[in-house]
Amino acid sequence: MLPGGISLAVIAIVALLIFGPKKLPELGKAAGSTLREFKDATKGLADDDDDVKKEDKKQ
């Protein structure tokens, strides 16, 4: 279950208090790039799996 709007606001306020306004954008950028790399890696795995299935059908 995903957190609601109030929960997200509380999380954002706590993160702002812990990391400060200067460090927070850097952390967001790092989290975004990490997520992008993860998605690319999982997409590559799914593509490899599709290739194997296509080769099996040909044989």
C-alpha angles and dihedrals in degrees: 000000000000121000117256129238096273092048091051091050091052091049091050092050092048091048090050091051094047101043103023129228095282098053098040098077090050091052091048091051092049092048091049094050091047091051091048091052090048092051091048091050094049091046089054091052091050091049091051090050091051090051091053091050091050091051091050091053091051092055 
